[in-house]
Amino acid sequence: MLAGTGLCVLAGAASIAAVGEPMASWEPWALAASLAVPGAAAGWTLHRVAYGR
């Protein structure tokens, strides 16, 4: 879950930078929170699929 969260935050920051949105317009905690939740969900789902209950 931590790896999914970290990768999602990095990918989100890269995509925001790629479209030209200035990173200064985002509060750091808002950026991390908005990207960490789906990243954690993706990591949890992959863990459940790979290792079962």
Distance bins in CASP14 RR format, pairs under 12 A and 6 or more apart:
PFRMAT RR
TARGET T0000
AUTHOR 0000-0000-0000
RMODE 2
METHOD distances of the structure
MODEL  1
1 7 0 0 0 0 0 1 0 0 0 0 0
1 8 0 0 0 0 0 1 0 0 0 0 0
1 36 0 0 0 0 1 0 0 0 0 0 0
1 37 0 0 0 0 0 1 0 0 0 0 0
1 38 0 0 0 0 0 1 0 0 0 0 0
1 39 1 0 0 1 0 0 0 0 0 0 0
1 40 1 0 1 0 0 0 0 0 0 0 0
1 41 0 0 0 0 1 0 0 0 0 0 0
1 42 0 0 0 0 1 0 0 0 0 0 0
1 43 1 0 1 0 0 0 0 0 0 0 0
1 44 1 0 1 0 0 0 0 0 0 0 0
1 45 0 0 0 0 1 0 0 0 0 0 0
1 46 0 0 0 0 1 0 0 0 0 0 0
1 47 1 0 0 1 0 0 0 0 0 0 0
1 48 0 0 0 0 0 1 0 0 0 0 0
2 8 0 0 0 0 0 1 0 0 0 0 0
2 9 0 0 0 0 0 1 0 0 0 0 0
2 36 0 0 0 0 1 0 0 0 0 0 0
2 39 0 0 0 0 1 0 0 0 0 0 0
2 40 0 0 0 0 1 0 0 0 0 0 0
2 42 0 0 0 0 0 1 0 0 0 0 0
2 43 0 0 0 0 1 0 0 0 0 0 0
2 44 0 0 0 0 0 1 0 0 0 0 0
2 47 0 0 0 0 0 1 0 0 0 0 0
3 9 0 0 0 0 0 1 0 0 0 0 0
3 10 0 0 0 0 0 1 0 0 0 0 0
3 36 0 0 0 0 0 1 0 0 0 0 0
3 39 0 0 0 0 1 0 0 0 0 0 0
3 40 0 0 0 0 0 1 0 0 0 0 0
3 42 0 0 0 0 1 0 0 0 0 0 0
3 43 1 0 0 1 0 0 0 0 0 0 0
3 44 0 0 0 0 0 1 0 0 0 0 0
3 46 0 0 0 0 1 0 0 0 0 0 0
3 47 0 0 0 0 1 0 0 0 0 0 0
4 10 0 0 0 0 1 0 0 0 0 0 0
4 11 0 0 0 0 1 0 0 0 0 0 0
4 12 0 0 0 0 0 1 0 0 0 0 0
4 35 0 0 0 0 1 0 0 0 0 0 0
4 36 0 0 0 0 1 0 0 0 0 0 0
4 37 0 0 0 0 0 1 0 0 0 0 0
4 38 0 0 0 0 1 0 0 0 0 0 0
4 39 1 0 1 0 0 0 0 0 0 0 0
4 40 1 0 0 1 0 0 0 0 0 0 0
4 41 0 0 0 0 1 0 0 0 0 0 0
4 42 1 0 1 0 0 0 0 0 0 0 0
4 43 1 0 1 0 0 0 0 0 0 0 0
4 44 0 0 0 0 1 0 0 0 0 0 0
4 45 0 0 0 0 0 1 0 0 0 0 0
4 46 0 0 0 0 1 0 0 0 0 0 0
4 47 0 0 0 0 1 0 0 0 0 0 0
5 11 0 0 0 0 0 1 0 0 0 0 0
5 12 0 0 0 0 0 1 0 0 0 0 0
5 32 0 0 0 0 1 0 0 0 0 0 0
5 33 0 0 0 0 0 1 0 0 0 0 0
5 34 0 0 0 0 0 1 0 0 0 0 0
5 35 1 0 0 1 0 0 0 0 0 0 0
5 36 1 0 1 0 0 0 0 0 0 0 0
5 37 0 0 0 0 1 0 0 0 0 0 0
5 38 0 0 0 0 1 0 0 0 0 0 0
5 39 1 0 1 0 0 0 0 0 0 0 0
5 40 1 0 1 0 0 0 0 0 0 0 0
5 41 0 0 0 0 1 0 0 0 0 0 0
5 42 0 0 0 0 1 0 0 0 0 0 0
5 43 1 0 0 1 0 0 0 0 0 0 0
5 44 0 0 0 0 1 0 0 0 0 0 0
6 12 0 0 0 0 1 0 0 0 0 0 0
6 13 0 0 0 0 0 1 0 0 0 0 0
6 14 0 0 0 0 0 1 0 0 0 0 0
6 31 0 0 0 0 0 1 0 0 0 0 0
6 32 0 0 0 0 1 0 0 0 0 0 0
6 35 0 0 0 0 1 0 0 0 0 0 0
6 36 1 0 0 1 0 0 0 0 0 0 0
6 37 0 0 0 0 0 1 0 0 0 0 0
6 38 0 0 0 0 0 1 0 0 0 0 0
6 39 1 0 0 1 0 0 0 0 0 0 0
6 40 0 0 0 0 1 0 0 0 0 0 0
6 42 0 0 0 0 0 1 0 0 0 0 0
6 43 0 0 0 0 0 1 0 0 0 0 0
7 13 0 0 0 0 0 1 0 0 0 0 0
7 14 0 0 0 0 0 1 0 0 0 0 0
7 35 0 0 0 0 1 0 0 0 0 0 0
7 36 0 0 0 0 0 1 0 0 0 0 0
7 38 0 0 0 0 0 1 0 0 0 0 0
7 39 1 0 0 1 0 0 0 0 0 0 0
7 40 0 0 0 0 0 1 0 0 0 0 0
7 42 0 0 0 0 1 0 0 0 0 0 0
7 43 0 0 0 0 1 0 0 0 0 0 0
7 46 0 0 0 0 0 1 0 0 0 0 0
8 14 0 0 0 0 0 1 0 0 0 0 0
8 15 0 0 0 0 0 1 0 0 0 0 0
8 31 0 0 0 0 0 1 0 0 0 0 0
8 32 0 0 0 0 1 0 0 0 0 0 0
8 33 0 0 0 0 0 1 0 0 0 0 0
8 34 0 0 0 0 1 0 0 0 0 0 0
8 35 1 0 1 0 0 0 0 0 0 0 0
8 36 1 0 0 1 0 0 0 0 0 0 0
8 37 0 0 0 0 1 0 0 0 0 0 0
8 38 1 0 1 0 0 0 0 0 0 0 0
8 39 1 1 0 0 0 0 0 0 0 0 0
8 40 1 0 0 1 0 0 0 0 0 0 0
8 41 0 0 0 0 1 0 0 0 0 0 0
8 42 1 0 0 1 0 0 0 0 0 0 0
8 43 0 0 0 0 1 0 0 0 0 0 0
9 15 0 0 0 0 0 1 0 0 0 0 0
9 16 0 0 0 0 0 1 0 0 0 0 0
9 26 0 0 0 0 0 1 0 0 0 0 0
9 28 0 0 0 0 0 1 0 0 0 0 0
9 29 0 0 0 0 0 1 0 0 0 0 0
9 30 0 0 0 0 0 1 0 0 0 0 0
9 31 1 0 0 1 0 0 0 0 0 0 0
9 32 1 0 1 0 0 0 0 0 0 0 0
9 33 0 0 0 0 1 0 0 0 0 0 0
9 34 0 0 0 0 1 0 0 0 0 0 0
9 35 1 0 1 0 0 0 0 0 0 0 0
9 36 1 0 0 1 0 0 0 0 0 0 0
9 37 0 0 0 0 0 1 0 0 0 0 0
9 38 0 0 0 0 0 1 0 0 0 0 0
9 39 1 0 0 1 0 0 0 0 0 0 0
9 40 0 0 0 0 0 1 0 0 0 0 0
9 42 0 0 0 0 0 1 0 0 0 0 0
10 16 0 0 0 0 0 1 0 0 0 0 0
10 17 0 0 0 0 0 1 0 0 0 0 0
10 31 0 0 0 0 0 1 0 0 0 0 0
10 32 0 0 0 0 0 1 0 0 0 0 0
10 35 0 0 0 0 1 0 0 0 0 0 0
10 36 0 0 0 0 0 1 0 0 0 0 0
10 39 0 0 0 0 0 1 0 0 0 0 0
11 17 0 0 0 0 0 1 0 0 0 0 0
11 18 0 0 0 0 0 1 0 0 0 0 0
11 31 0 0 0 0 0 1 0 0 0 0 0
11 35 1 0 0 1 0 0 0 0 0 0 0
11 36 0 0 0 0 0 1 0 0 0 0 0
11 38 0 0 0 0 0 1 0 0 0 0 0
11 39 0 0 0 0 1 0 0 0 0 0 0
11 42 0 0 0 0 0 1 0 0 0 0 0
12 18 0 0 0 0 1 0 0 0 0 0 0
12 19 0 0 0 0 0 1 0 0 0 0 0
12 21 0 0 0 0 0 1 0 0 0 0 0
12 23 0 0 0 0 0 1 0 0 0 0 0
12 26 0 0 0 0 0 1 0 0 0 0 0
12 31 1 0 0 1 0 0 0 0 0 0 0
12 32 0 0 0 0 0 1 0 0 0 0 0
12 34 0 0 0 0 1 0 0 0 0 0 0
12 35 1 0 1 0 0 0 0 0 0 0 0
12 36 0 0 0 0 0 1 0 0 0 0 0
12 38 0 0 0 0 1 0 0 0 0 0 0
12 39 0 0 0 0 0 1 0 0 0 0 0
13 19 0 0 0 0 0 1 0 0 0 0 0
13 20 0 0 0 0 0 1 0 0 0 0 0
13 21 0 0 0 0 0 1 0 0 0 0 0
13 23 1 0 0 1 0 0 0 0 0 0 0
13 26 0 0 0 0 1 0 0 0 0 0 0
13 28 0 0 0 0 1 0 0 0 0 0 0
13 31 1 0 0 1 0 0 0 0 0 0 0
13 32 0 0 0 0 1 0 0 0 0 0 0
13 34 0 0 0 0 0 1 0 0 0 0 0
13 35 1 0 0 1 0 0 0 0 0 0 0
13 36 0 0 0 0 0 1 0 0 0 0 0
14 20 0 0 0 0 0 1 0 0 0 0 0
14 21 0 0 0 0 0 1 0 0 0 0 0
14 23 0 0 0 0 0 1 0 0 0 0 0
14 31 0 0 0 0 0 1 0 0 0 0 0
14 35 0 0 0 0 0 1 0 0 0 0 0
15 21 0 0 0 0 1 0 0 0 0 0 0
15 23 0 0 0 0 0 1 0 0 0 0 0
15 31 0 0 0 0 0 1 0 0 0 0 0
15 35 0 0 0 0 1 0 0 0 0 0 0
16 22 0 0 0 0 1 0 0 0 0 0 0
16 23 1 0 0 1 0 0 0 0 0 0 0
16 24 0 0 0 0 0 1 0 0 0 0 0
16 25 0 0 0 0 1 0 0 0 0 0 0
16 26 1 0 0 1 0 0 0 0 0 0 0
16 30 0 0 0 0 0 1 0 0 0 0 0
16 31 1 0 0 1 0 0 0 0 0 0 0
16 34 0 0 0 0 0 1 0 0 0 0 0
16 35 0 0 0 0 1 0 0 0 0 0 0
17 23 1 0 0 1 0 0 0 0 0 0 0
17 24 0 0 0 0 0 1 0 0 0 0 0
17 25 0 0 0 0 0 1 0 0 0 0 0
17 26 0 0 0 0 0 1 0 0 0 0 0
17 31 0 0 0 0 0 1 0 0 0 0 0
19 25 0 0 0 0 0 1 0 0 0 0 0
20 26 0 0 0 0 0 1 0 0 0 0 0
21 31 0 0 0 0 0 1 0 0 0 0 0
22 31 0 0 0 0 0 1 0 0 0 0 0
23 30 0 0 0 0 0 1 0 0 0 0 0
23 31 1 0 0 1 0 0 0 0 0 0 0
24 31 0 0 0 0 0 1 0 0 0 0 0
25 31 0 0 0 0 1 0 0 0 0 0 0
26 32 0 0 0 0 1 0 0 0 0 0 0
26 33 0 0 0 0 0 1 0 0 0 0 0
26 34 0 0 0 0 1 0 0 0 0 0 0
26 35 0 0 0 0 0 1 0 0 0 0 0
27 33 0 0 0 0 1 0 0 0 0 0 0
27 34 0 0 0 0 0 1 0 0 0 0 0
28 34 0 0 0 0 0 1 0 0 0 0 0
28 35 0 0 0 0 0 1 0 0 0 0 0
28 36 0 0 0 0 0 1 0 0 0 0 0
29 35 0 0 0 0 0 1 0 0 0 0 0
29 36 0 0 0 0 0 1 0 0 0 0 0
30 36 0 0 0 0 0 1 0 0 0 0 0
30 37 0 0 0 0 0 1 0 0 0 0 0
31 37 0 0 0 0 0 1 0 0 0 0 0
32 38 0 0 0 0 0 1 0 0 0 0 0
32 39 0 0 0 0 0 1 0 0 0 0 0
32 40 0 0 0 0 0 1 0 0 0 0 0
33 39 0 0 0 0 0 1 0 0 0 0 0
33 40 0 0 0 0 0 1 0 0 0 0 0
34 40 0 0 0 0 0 1 0 0 0 0 0
35 41 0 0 0 0 0 1 0 0 0 0 0
35 42 0 0 0 0 0 1 0 0 0 0 0
36 42 0 0 0 0 0 1 0 0 0 0 0
36 43 0 0 0 0 0 1 0 0 0 0 0
37 43 0 0 0 0 0 1 0 0 0 0 0
37 44 0 0 0 0 0 1 0 0 0 0 0
38 44 0 0 0 0 0 1 0 0 0 0 0
38 45 0 0 0 0 0 1 0 0 0 0 0
39 45 0 0 0 0 1 0 0 0 0 0 0
39 46 0 0 0 0 1 0 0 0 0 0 0
39 47 0 0 0 0 0 1 0 0 0 0 0
40 46 0 0 0 0 0 1 0 0 0 0 0
40 47 0 0 0 0 0 1 0 0 0 0 0
41 47 0 0 0 0 0 1 0 0 0 0 0
41 48 0 0 0 0 0 1 0 0 0 0 0
42 48 0 0 0 0 0 1 0 0 0 0 0
42 49 0 0 0 0 0 1 0 0 0 0 0
43 49 0 0 0 0 1 0 0 0 0 0 0
43 50 0 0 0 0 1 0 0 0 0 0 0
43 51 0 0 0 0 0 1 0 0 0 0 0
44 50 0 0 0 0 0 1 0 0 0 0 0
44 51 0 0 0 0 0 1 0 0 0 0 0
44 52 0 0 0 0 0 1 0 0 0 0 0
45 51 0 0 0 0 0 1 0 0 0 0 0
45 52 0 0 0 0 0 1 0 0 0 0 0
46 52 0 0 0 0 0 1 0 0 0 0 0
47 53 0 0 0 0 0 1 0 0 0 0 0
END
